[in-house]
Amino acid sequence: MLPNYSVEARIGGDFLPAITYLEYFYSFVGVAHAWQAMFFVIARDTAYYWPIIWIAVVEKLSFGILALMLFAPRQITGSGRGRSARYLVRHVVLVVFSERRSNSQAAAA
Protein backbone atom coordinates (compact mmCIF):
# COMPACT_ATOMS: atom_id res chain seq x y z
CA MET A 1 0.00 0.00 0.00
CA LEU A 2 2.77 2.48 0.76
CA PRO A 3 3.96 2.69 -2.89
CA ASN A 4 0.60 4.29 -3.74
CA TYR A 5 1.92 7.54 -2.33
CA SER A 6 4.56 7.71 -5.07
CA VAL A 7 2.69 6.47 -8.16
CA GLU A 8 0.22 9.30 -8.65
CA ALA A 9 2.01 10.62 -11.75
CA ARG A 10 2.29 7.14 -13.28
CA ILE A 11 -1.39 6.39 -12.71
CA GLY A 12 -2.27 9.71 -14.33
CA GLY A 13 -0.15 8.82 -17.35
CA ASP A 14 -1.27 5.20 -17.74
CA PHE A 15 -5.00 5.72 -17.17
CA LEU A 16 -6.50 8.85 -18.64
CA PRO A 17 -7.73 11.28 -17.54
CA ALA A 18 -4.95 12.29 -15.23
CA ILE A 19 -5.65 12.65 -11.52
CA THR A 20 -6.74 16.25 -11.09
CA TYR A 21 -7.91 16.27 -7.48
CA LEU A 22 -4.93 15.01 -5.53
CA GLU A 23 -6.70 15.45 -2.19
CA TYR A 24 -9.21 12.76 -3.17
CA PHE A 25 -6.50 10.41 -4.37
CA TYR A 26 -4.37 10.76 -1.25
CA SER A 27 -7.43 10.66 1.02
CA PHE A 28 -8.42 7.36 -0.58
CA VAL A 29 -4.91 5.99 -0.06
CA GLY A 30 -5.04 7.10 3.59
CA VAL A 31 -8.40 5.40 4.16
CA ALA A 32 -7.09 2.24 2.50
CA HIS A 33 -4.11 2.28 4.89
CA ALA A 34 -6.41 2.74 7.87
CA TRP A 35 -8.52 -0.26 6.83
CA GLN A 36 -5.42 -2.40 6.32
CA ALA A 37 -4.39 -1.57 9.89
CA MET A 38 -7.92 -2.45 11.06
CA PHE A 39 -7.69 -5.81 9.30
CA PHE A 40 -4.56 -6.59 11.33
CA VAL A 41 -6.40 -5.63 14.54
CA ILE A 42 -9.38 -7.81 13.57
CA ALA A 43 -7.08 -10.75 12.79
CA ARG A 44 -5.71 -10.72 16.35
CA ASP A 45 -9.11 -11.44 17.94
CA THR A 46 -11.79 -12.35 15.42
CA ALA A 47 -14.36 -13.36 18.04
CA TYR A 48 -14.23 -9.95 19.74
CA TYR A 49 -14.29 -7.97 16.49
CA TRP A 50 -16.90 -10.13 14.78
CA PRO A 51 -19.37 -7.22 14.21
CA ILE A 52 -16.63 -5.18 12.52
CA ILE A 53 -15.85 -8.07 10.18
CA TRP A 54 -19.21 -7.60 8.46
CA ILE A 55 -18.48 -3.91 7.91
CA ALA A 56 -15.15 -4.92 6.39
CA VAL A 57 -16.94 -7.42 4.14
CA VAL A 58 -19.19 -4.65 2.82
CA GLU A 59 -16.11 -2.51 2.22
CA LYS A 60 -14.41 -5.30 0.28
CA LEU A 61 -17.43 -6.42 -1.73
CA SER A 62 -18.34 -2.87 -2.74
CA PHE A 63 -15.29 -2.74 -5.03
CA GLY A 64 -15.95 -6.04 -6.74
CA ILE A 65 -19.64 -5.42 -7.30
CA LEU A 66 -19.08 -1.87 -8.53
CA ALA A 67 -16.35 -3.00 -10.93
CA LEU A 68 -18.64 -5.63 -12.44
CA MET A 69 -21.41 -3.04 -12.78
CA LEU A 70 -19.00 -0.69 -14.57
CA PHE A 71 -17.90 -3.46 -16.92
CA ALA A 72 -21.44 -4.05 -18.20
CA PRO A 73 -21.63 -0.64 -19.98
CA ARG A 74 -17.93 -1.04 -20.96
CA GLN A 75 -16.62 1.62 -18.60
CA ILE A 76 -13.72 -0.59 -17.45
CA THR A 77 -11.50 -3.01 -19.37
CA GLY A 78 -11.56 -6.80 -19.42
CA SER A 79 -8.55 -6.95 -17.11
CA GLY A 80 -10.46 -4.85 -14.59
CA ARG A 81 -13.36 -7.28 -14.77
CA GLY A 82 -11.04 -10.22 -14.18
CA ARG A 83 -9.48 -8.57 -11.14
CA SER A 84 -12.85 -7.68 -9.67
CA ALA A 85 -14.21 -11.20 -10.25
CA ARG A 86 -11.18 -12.75 -8.51
CA TYR A 87 -11.58 -10.23 -5.71
CA LEU A 88 -15.25 -11.14 -5.23
CA VAL A 89 -14.63 -14.89 -5.30
CA ARG A 90 -11.75 -14.62 -2.83
CA HIS A 91 -13.79 -12.62 -0.35
CA VAL A 92 -16.89 -14.78 -0.64
CA VAL A 93 -14.70 -17.82 0.11
CA LEU A 94 -13.19 -16.03 3.11
CA VAL A 95 -16.63 -15.11 4.46
CA VAL A 96 -17.87 -18.69 4.11
CA PHE A 97 -14.70 -20.03 5.74
CA SER A 98 -14.89 -17.60 8.64
CA GLU A 99 -18.58 -18.30 9.20
CA ARG A 100 -17.95 -22.04 9.33
CA ARG A 101 -14.93 -21.53 11.57
CA SER A 102 -16.88 -19.38 14.01
CA ASN A 103 -19.71 -21.93 14.09
CA SER A 104 -17.26 -24.77 14.81
CA GLN A 105 -15.58 -22.73 17.55
CA ALA A 106 -18.97 -21.97 19.12
CA ALA A 107 -19.91 -25.66 19.05
CA ALA A 108 -16.60 -26.62 20.67
CA ALA A 109 -17.07 -24.13 23.52
C-alpha positions as protocol buffer text, in pm:
chain_id: "A"
residue {
  index: 1
  type: MET
  ca { x: 0 y: 0 z: 0 }
}
residue {
  index: 2
  type: LEU
  ca { x: 277 y: 248 z: 76 }
}
residue {
  index: 3
  type: PRO
  ca { x: 396 y: 269 z: -289 }
}
residue {
  index: 4
  type: ASN
  ca { x: 60 y: 429 z: -374 }
}
residue {
  index: 5
  type: TYR
  ca { x: 192 y: 754 z: -233 }
}
residue {
  index: 6
  type: SER
  ca { x: 456 y: 771 z: -507 }
}
residue {
  index: 7
  type: VAL
  ca { x: 269 y: 647 z: -816 }
}
residue {
  index: 8
  type: GLU
  ca { x: 22 y: 930 z: -865 }
}
residue {
  index: 9
  type: ALA
  ca { x: 201 y: 1062 z: -1175 }
}
residue {
  index: 10
  type: ARG
  ca { x: 229 y: 714 z: -1328 }
}
residue {
  index: 11
  type: ILE
  ca { x: -139 y: 639 z: -1271 }
}
residue {
  index: 12
  type: GLY
  ca { x: -227 y: 971 z: -1433 }
}
residue {
  index: 13
  type: GLY
  ca { x: -15 y: 882 z: -1735 }
}
residue {
  index: 14
  type: ASP
  ca { x: -127 y: 520 z: -1774 }
}
residue {
  index: 15
  type: PHE
  ca { x: -500 y: 572 z: -1717 }
}
residue {
  index: 16
  type: LEU
  ca { x: -650 y: 885 z: -1864 }
}
residue {
  index: 17
  type: PRO
  ca { x: -773 y: 1128 z: -1754 }
}
residue {
  index: 18
  type: ALA
  ca { x: -495 y: 1229 z: -1523 }
}
residue {
  index: 19
  type: ILE
  ca { x: -565 y: 1265 z: -1152 }
}
residue {
  index: 20
  type: THR
  ca { x: -674 y: 1625 z: -1109 }
}
residue {
  index: 21
  type: TYR
  ca { x: -791 y: 1627 z: -748 }
}
residue {
  index: 22
  type: LEU
  ca { x: -493 y: 1501 z: -553 }
}
residue {
  index: 23
  type: GLU
  ca { x: -670 y: 1545 z: -219 }
}
residue {
  index: 24
  type: TYR
  ca { x: -921 y: 1276 z: -317 }
}
residue {
  index: 25
  type: PHE
  ca { x: -650 y: 1041 z: -437 }
}
residue {
  index: 26
  type: TYR
  ca { x: -437 y: 1076 z: -125 }
}
residue {
  index: 27
  type: SER
  ca { x: -743 y: 1066 z: 102 }
}
residue {
  index: 28
  type: PHE
  ca { x: -842 y: 736 z: -58 }
}
residue {
  index: 29
  type: VAL
  ca { x: -491 y: 599 z: -6 }
}
residue {
  index: 30
  type: GLY
  ca { x: -504 y: 710 z: 359 }
}
residue {
  index: 31
  type: VAL
  ca { x: -840 y: 540 z: 416 }
}
residue {
  index: 32
  type: ALA
  ca { x: -709 y: 224 z: 250 }
}
residue {
  index: 33
  type: HIS
  ca { x: -411 y: 228 z: 489 }
}
residue {
  index: 34
  type: ALA
  ca { x: -641 y: 274 z: 787 }
}
residue {
  index: 35
  type: TRP
  ca { x: -852 y: -26 z: 683 }
}
residue {
  index: 36
  type: GLN
  ca { x: -542 y: -240 z: 632 }
}
residue {
  index: 37
  type: ALA
  ca { x: -439 y: -157 z: 989 }
}
residue {
  index: 38
  type: MET
  ca { x: -792 y: -245 z: 1106 }
}
residue {
  index: 39
  type: PHE
  ca { x: -769 y: -581 z: 930 }
}
residue {
  index: 40
  type: PHE
  ca { x: -456 y: -659 z: 1133 }
}
residue {
  index: 41
  type: VAL
  ca { x: -640 y: -563 z: 1454 }
}
residue {
  index: 42
  type: ILE
  ca { x: -938 y: -781 z: 1357 }
}
residue {
  index: 43
  type: ALA
  ca { x: -708 y: -1075 z: 1279 }
}
residue {
  index: 44
  type: ARG
  ca { x: -571 y: -1072 z: 1635 }
}
residue {
  index: 45
  type: ASP
  ca { x: -911 y: -1144 z: 1794 }
}
residue {
  index: 46
  type: THR
  ca { x: -1179 y: -1235 z: 1542 }
}
residue {
  index: 47
  type: ALA
  ca { x: -1436 y: -1336 z: 1804 }
}
residue {
  index: 48
  type: TYR
  ca { x: -1423 y: -995 z: 1974 }
}
residue {
  index: 49
  type: TYR
  ca { x: -1429 y: -797 z: 1649 }
}
residue {
  index: 50
  type: TRP
  ca { x: -1690 y: -1013 z: 1478 }
}
residue {
  index: 51
  type: PRO
  ca { x: -1937 y: -722 z: 1421 }
}
residue {
  index: 52
  type: ILE
  ca { x: -1663 y: -518 z: 1252 }
}
residue {
  index: 53
  type: ILE
  ca { x: -1585 y: -807 z: 1018 }
}
residue {
  index: 54
  type: TRP
  ca { x: -1921 y: -760 z: 846 }
}
residue {
  index: 55
  type: ILE
  ca { x: -1848 y: -391 z: 791 }
}
residue {
  index: 56
  type: ALA
  ca { x: -1515 y: -492 z: 639 }
}
residue {
  index: 57
  type: VAL
  ca { x: -1694 y: -742 z: 414 }
}
residue {
  index: 58
  type: VAL
  ca { x: -1919 y: -465 z: 282 }
}
residue {
  index: 59
  type: GLU
  ca { x: -1611 y: -251 z: 222 }
}
residue {
  index: 60
  type: LYS
  ca { x: -1441 y: -530 z: 28 }
}
residue {
  index: 61
  type: LEU
  ca { x: -1743 y: -642 z: -173 }
}
residue {
  index: 62
  type: SER
  ca { x: -1834 y: -287 z: -274 }
}
residue {
  index: 63
  type: PHE
  ca { x: -1529 y: -274 z: -503 }
}
residue {
  index: 64
  type: GLY
  ca { x: -1595 y: -604 z: -674 }
}
residue {
  index: 65
  type: ILE
  ca { x: -1964 y: -542 z: -730 }
}
residue {
  index: 66
  type: LEU
  ca { x: -1908 y: -187 z: -853 }
}
residue {
  index: 67
  type: ALA
  ca { x: -1635 y: -300 z: -1093 }
}
residue {
  index: 68
  type: LEU
  ca { x: -1864 y: -563 z: -1244 }
}
residue {
  index: 69
  type: MET
  ca { x: -2141 y: -304 z: -1278 }
}
residue {
  index: 70
  type: LEU
  ca { x: -1900 y: -69 z: -1457 }
}
residue {
  index: 71
  type: PHE
  ca { x: -1790 y: -346 z: -1692 }
}
residue {
  index: 72
  type: ALA
  ca { x: -2144 y: -405 z: -1820 }
}
residue {
  index: 73
  type: PRO
  ca { x: -2163 y: -64 z: -1998 }
}
residue {
  index: 74
  type: ARG
  ca { x: -1793 y: -104 z: -2096 }
}
residue {
  index: 75
  type: GLN
  ca { x: -1662 y: 162 z: -1860 }
}
residue {
  index: 76
  type: ILE
  ca { x: -1372 y: -59 z: -1745 }
}
residue {
  index: 77
  type: THR
  ca { x: -1150 y: -301 z: -1937 }
}
residue {
  index: 78
  type: GLY
  ca { x: -1156 y: -680 z: -1942 }
}
residue {
  index: 79
  type: SER
  ca { x: -855 y: -695 z: -1711 }
}
residue {
  index: 80
  type: GLY
  ca { x: -1046 y: -485 z: -1459 }
}
residue {
  index: 81
  type: ARG
  ca { x: -1336 y: -728 z: -1477 }
}
residue {
  index: 82
  type: GLY
  ca { x: -1104 y: -1022 z: -1418 }
}
residue {
  index: 83
  type: ARG
  ca { x: -948 y: -857 z: -1114 }
}
residue {
  index: 84
  type: SER
  ca { x: -1285 y: -768 z: -967 }
}
residue {
  index: 85
  type: ALA
  ca { x: -1421 y: -1120 z: -1025 }
}
residue {
  index: 86
  type: ARG
  ca { x: -1118 y: -1275 z: -851 }
}
residue {
  index: 87
  type: TYR
  ca { x: -1158 y: -1023 z: -571 }
}
residue {
  index: 88
  type: LEU
  ca { x: -1525 y: -1114 z: -523 }
}
residue {
  index: 89
  type: VAL
  ca { x: -1463 y: -1489 z: -530 }
}
residue {
  index: 90
  type: ARG
  ca { x: -1175 y: -1462 z: -283 }
}
residue {
  index: 91
  type: HIS
  ca { x: -1379 y: -1262 z: -35 }
}
residue {
  index: 92
  type: VAL
  ca { x: -1689 y: -1478 z: -64 }
}
residue {
  index: 93
  type: VAL
  ca { x: -1470 y: -1782 z: 11 }
}
residue {
  index: 94
  type: LEU
  ca { x: -1319 y: -1603 z: 311 }
}
residue {
  index: 95
  type: VAL
  ca { x: -1663 y: -1511 z: 446 }
}
residue {
  index: 96
  type: VAL
  ca { x: -1787 y: -1869 z: 411 }
}
residue {
  index: 97
  type: PHE
  ca { x: -1470 y: -2003 z: 574 }
}
residue {
  index: 98
  type: SER
  ca { x: -1489 y: -1760 z: 864 }
}
residue {
  index: 99
  type: GLU
  ca { x: -1858 y: -1830 z: 920 }
}
residue {
  index: 100
  type: ARG
  ca { x: -1795 y: -2204 z: 933 }
}
residue {
  index: 101
  type: ARG
  ca { x: -1493 y: -2153 z: 1157 }
}
residue {
  index: 102
  type: SER
  ca { x: -1688 y: -1938 z: 1401 }
}
residue {
  index: 103
  type: ASN
  ca { x: -1971 y: -2193 z: 1409 }
}
residue {
  index: 104
  type: SER
  ca { x: -1726 y: -2477 z: 1481 }
}
residue {
  index: 105
  type: GLN
  ca { x: -1558 y: -2273 z: 1755 }
}
residue {
  index: 106
  type: ALA
  ca { x: -1897 y: -2197 z: 1912 }
}
residue {
  index: 107
  type: ALA
  ca { x: -1991 y: -2566 z: 1905 }
}
residue {
  index: 108
  type: ALA
  ca { x: -1660 y: -2662 z: 2067 }
}
residue {
  index: 109
  type: ALA
  ca { x: -1707 y: -2413 z: 2352 }
}
